[in-house]
Amino acid sequence: MSKIKLKFGILCMSALSTSVLVMSVAFSAITKQFPHEPIAKIQMIATIPNLSILIVTLLTGILADKFSKKVLVLIGLGIISISGLLPIIIHKNINQLLVLALILGIGVGLVNTISTMLISLFYRPEERPKILGQSVAIVNLGSIVLMLGGGLLGKNNWVDTYWIFLLAVLIFFITLGCLPMDIPKVSIDKTINKNTRDVFIHLNKLVFLISLITFFVAIMINVYPTNLLLVINSKHLGGTSITGMINAVGTLGGVITGLCMNKISKVLKDKFFVIGFIILGFAFLIVFIFKNLLIILIGAICFGSSVAILMSNIPAFLSLVSQPSEVAINNFIIPIFLISWGVFLLLYVAY
């Protein structure tokens, strides 16, 4: 199997990582369509998939040891395609859209987890930052294509936004042709079946520290874009269109940083955590202090770049401090921290 062909398949899968957010561009139109539904419930179309993503991520490591990873990826892509396109004909009420969004998260969870696993299996440690950086770049680029394409398709009718999921059908066939069937097996089943507790005990303690760091990164990644509109409005600098433009430019910053990650990793070496958080903090500080759109735009670029640095190097670093048999277990630990955060937010909102 050609390395170029393999890389192309893995990167194409990454383009769908943010597909759960596609319908956020149509929230205003959906609100008009269902005026009696709470806005919070409508917003759940983009947030409820995260619940199924986390649950599936917990199980994917075990499934990947028992079944073909290529088959699991194709199942995930099939689920994304079907659940993404079905709302075109099934959209009588919000509950139907929420159920399909929840199913969409199952597919995204399968694809995201196994794509990271494939990088750990097929690429040497020194190669991983580069391919993970490219993967983050494609995630950002895919986000732009999905959001912009979905917005254009749904300009006259919000239901047409879902046609953007035809992209998932295309990626299904690309993956079918690019990924080999004889993917190396992660031998974790015997260890887990004997004593799961021992597996966790013998994991490198850095795995738990990195998981905690990932927990905080996930919080900040969600806080910045979701509150940027409120900040810009409070400073009387613009509205939705301006915020969308700033977020898009920031995403492009992440794309460029991701593509250059191989060189950046060589310069930063083991300091990527420190530098990534410094840049991330700088991005928040800029938005908090300044009332100039150009400077806030620079802050958005810093945000996109810091996310690319952190989220491409964290999986690579995890693979370096773990045994090959622990790859799937690492994919289990991080979601536990994320689920804890999600439960906290749900309880806070309910209260």
LINJOMO-V649861 format. One record per residue. RES is the residue in three letters. NEAR is the number of other ideal C-beta (glycine too) atoms within 12 Angstrom. Layout:
res->RES near->NEAR
res->RES near->NEAR
This chain:
res->MET near->20
res->SER near->13
res->LYS near->16
res->ILE near->12
res->LYS near->19
res->LEU near->29
res->LYS near->28
res->PHE near->24
res->GLY near->39
res->ILE near->44
res->LEU near->35
res->CYS near->35
res->MET near->46
res->SER near->43
res->ALA near->39
res->LEU near->51
res->SER near->41
res->THR near->40
res->SER near->46
res->VAL near->41
res->LEU near->38
res->VAL near->46
res->MET near->44
res->SER near->35
res->VAL near->34
res->ALA near->36
res->PHE near->32
res->SER near->21
res->ALA near->24
res->ILE near->33
res->THR near->22
res->LYS near->15
res->GLN near->21
res->PHE near->25
res->PRO near->13
res->HIS near->12
res->GLU near->21
res->PRO near->12
res->ILE near->17
res->ALA near->18
res->LYS near->22
res->ILE near->31
res->GLN near->25
res->MET near->29
res->ILE near->42
res->ALA near->36
res->THR near->30
res->ILE near->33
res->PRO near->39
res->ASN near->35
res->LEU near->30
res->SER near->35
res->ILE near->42
res->LEU near->34
res->ILE near->25
res->VAL near->37
res->THR near->39
res->LEU near->27
res->LEU near->25
res->THR near->42
res->GLY near->39
res->ILE near->26
res->LEU near->30
res->ALA near->40
res->ASP near->33
res->LYS near->21
res->PHE near->24
res->SER near->20
res->LYS near->41
res->LYS near->33
res->VAL near->21
res->LEU near->38
res->VAL near->45
res->LEU near->32
res->ILE near->28
res->GLY near->44
res->LEU near->42
res->GLY near->29
res->ILE near->36
res->ILE near->49
res->SER near->34
res->ILE near->26
res->SER near->37
res->GLY near->42
res->LEU near->31
res->LEU near->23
res->PRO near->36
res->ILE near->25
res->ILE near->13
res->ILE near->22
res->HIS near->30
res->LYS near->14
res->ASN near->19
res->ILE near->30
res->ASN near->20
res->GLN near->21
res->LEU near->39
res->LEU near->32
res->VAL near->24
res->LEU near->36
res->ALA near->44
res->LEU near->30
res->ILE near->33
res->LEU near->46
res->GLY near->38
res->ILE near->38
res->GLY near->42
res->VAL near->49
res->GLY near->41
res->LEU near->43
res->VAL near->50
res->ASN near->44
res->THR near->42
res->ILE near->45
res->SER near->48
res->THR near->42
res->MET near->43
res->LEU near->41
res->ILE near->38
res->SER near->40
res->LEU near->31
res->PHE near->31
res->TYR near->29
res->ARG near->16
res->PRO near->22
res->GLU near->16
res->GLU near->24
res->ARG near->33
res->PRO near->40
res->LYS near->29
res->ILE near->41
res->LEU near->45
res->GLY near->43
res->GLN near->37
res->SER near->44
res->VAL near->49
res->ALA near->38
res->ILE near->37
res->VAL near->42
res->ASN near->41
res->LEU near->33
res->GLY near->38
res->SER near->37
res->ILE near->32
res->VAL near->31
res->LEU near->41
res->MET near->31
res->LEU near->25
res->GLY near->26
res->GLY near->37
res->GLY near->30
res->LEU near->19
res->LEU near->27
res->GLY near->32
res->LYS near->17
res->ASN near->12
res->ASN near->18
res->TRP near->31
res->VAL near->27
res->ASP near->26
res->THR near->39
res->TYR near->39
res->TRP near->29
res->ILE near->39
res->PHE near->39
res->LEU near->27
res->LEU near->31
res->ALA near->40
res->VAL near->23
res->LEU near->21
res->ILE near->40
res->PHE near->33
res->PHE near->19
res->ILE near->27
res->THR near->41
res->LEU near->23
res->GLY near->20
res->CYS near->31
res->LEU near->37
res->PRO near->23
res->MET near->18
res->ASP near->13
res->ILE near->29
res->PRO near->22
res->LYS near->20
res->VAL near->35
res->SER near->21
res->ILE near->31
res->ASP near->21
res->LYS near->16
res->THR near->26
res->ILE near->23
res->ASN near->14
res->LYS near->11
res->ASN near->12
res->THR near->20
res->ARG near->12
res->ASP near->15
res->VAL near->29
res->PHE near->21
res->ILE near->15
res->HIS near->17
res->LEU near->29
res->ASN near->23
res->LYS near->15
res->LEU near->22
res->VAL near->34
res->PHE near->24
res->LEU near->21
res->ILE near->32
res->SER near->35
res->LEU near->23
res->ILE near->28
res->THR near->34
res->PHE near->26
res->PHE near->26
res->VAL near->34
res->ALA near->29
res->ILE near->23
res->MET near->27
res->ILE near->34
res->ASN near->23
res->VAL near->22
res->TYR near->36
res->PRO near->33
res->THR near->20
res->ASN near->21
res->LEU near->37
res->LEU near->26
res->LEU near->17
res->VAL near->30
res->ILE near->30
res->ASN near->15
res->SER near->16
res->LYS near->22
res->HIS near->11
res->LEU near->25
res->GLY near->21
res->GLY near->18
res->THR near->19
res->SER near->15
res->ILE near->24
res->THR near->30
res->GLY near->24
res->MET near->25
res->ILE near->37
res->ASN near->39
res->ALA near->29
res->VAL near->29
res->GLY near->39
res->THR near->39
res->LEU near->27
res->GLY near->34
res->GLY near->47
res->VAL near->34
res->ILE near->25
res->THR near->41
res->GLY near->41
res->LEU near->28
res->CYS near->25
res->MET near->39
res->ASN near->25
res->LYS near->17
res->ILE near->31
res->SER near->36
res->LYS near->17
res->VAL near->15
res->LEU near->30
res->LYS near->17
res->ASP near->18
res->LYS near->18
res->PHE near->35
res->PHE near->27
res->VAL near->18
res->ILE near->25
res->GLY near->40
res->PHE near->26
res->ILE near->20
res->ILE near->35
res->LEU near->37
res->GLY near->23
res->PHE near->24
res->ALA near->40
res->PHE near->28
res->LEU near->19
res->ILE near->30
res->VAL near->38
res->PHE near->19
res->ILE near->15
res->PHE near->22
res->LYS near->18
res->ASN near->15
res->LEU near->24
res->LEU near->17
res->ILE near->22
res->ILE near->35
res->LEU near->30
res->ILE near->24
res->GLY near->36
res->ALA near->40
res->ILE near->32
res->CYS near->34
res->PHE near->44
res->GLY near->41
res->SER near->41
res->SER near->40
res->VAL near->44
res->ALA near->45
res->ILE near->43
res->LEU near->44
res->MET near->42
res->SER near->43
res->ASN near->44
res->ILE near->40
res->PRO near->39
res->ALA near->40
res->PHE near->35
res->LEU near->39
res->SER near->39
res->LEU near->29
res->VAL near->24
res->SER near->33
res->GLN near->22
res->PRO near->23
res->SER near->25
res->GLU near->33
res->VAL near->42
res->ALA near->43
res->ILE near->42
res->ASN near->43
res->ASN near->42
res->PHE near->38
res->ILE near->33
res->ILE near->38
res->PRO near->34
res->ILE near->25
res->PHE near->29
res->LEU near->32
res->ILE near->26
res->SER near->22
res->TRP near->28
res->GLY near->26
res->VAL near->18
res->PHE near->16
res->LEU near->21
res->LEU near->18
res->LEU near->11
res->TYR near->10
res->VAL near->13
res->ALA near->9
res->TYR near->7
